Amino acid sequence: MAEFVIVVQEGDDEARQACVYGLEPRTPFLSKRREAAFWKTIGEEVTEAVASSGLPFDAAMLFLKKARRSSMKRVSLCALAHDAGEDGWRVLTSPSKVGSQASPMTEDEKLQFEEARLLAEEISKRNRDAIPDTEDEIISAEEFEDMLRGESVD
């Protein structure tokens, strides 16, 4: 399960990059009905963002709780850095070469990567073997029309 962090920033601070959802500083509505409608809309948006990014539902609940208490501050929901690439998504890379920088993959991910590579090679070989020989299988347009009409091809 992905890990997350909720960040509360002052209004002057720059917004964080690669966050799942961010709520800008705002002044609360005076009307309770408008405030309730606002939080309902925000709740739906946060829940959708959390679901699409693979974070647990608790992340949405905690974000909403923190955001309601911090109305005059920017509140952001972010995936932890070791779970996310620069753009917010985890990226699997090939294992590093000896003497170069270490791979960010765990042992399980390296095993999955190797299994996927072997499976891709097997599928590629099977597809190459299924391609017919060009001499035996290619027919002319006239021969194809004759076959469709049911005439013999000799």
Sequence and secondary structure as in RCSB ss.txt:
>XXXX:A:sequence
MAEFVIVVQEGDDEARQACVYGLEPRTPFLSKRREAAFWKTIGEEVTEAVASSGLPFDAAMLFLKKARRSSMKRV
SLCALAHDAGEDGWRVLTSPSKVGSQASPMTEDEKLQFEEARLLAEEISKRNRDAIPDTEDEIISAEEFEDMLRG
ESVD
>XXXX:A:secstr
   EEEEEE TTS   SSEEEEE      SSHHHHHHHHHHHHHHHHHHHHHHT  HHHHHHHHHHHHH TTSEE
EEEE GGG  TTSS        TTS   S  HHHHHHHHHHHHHHHHHHHHHHHHS  HHHH   HHHHHHHHHT
    
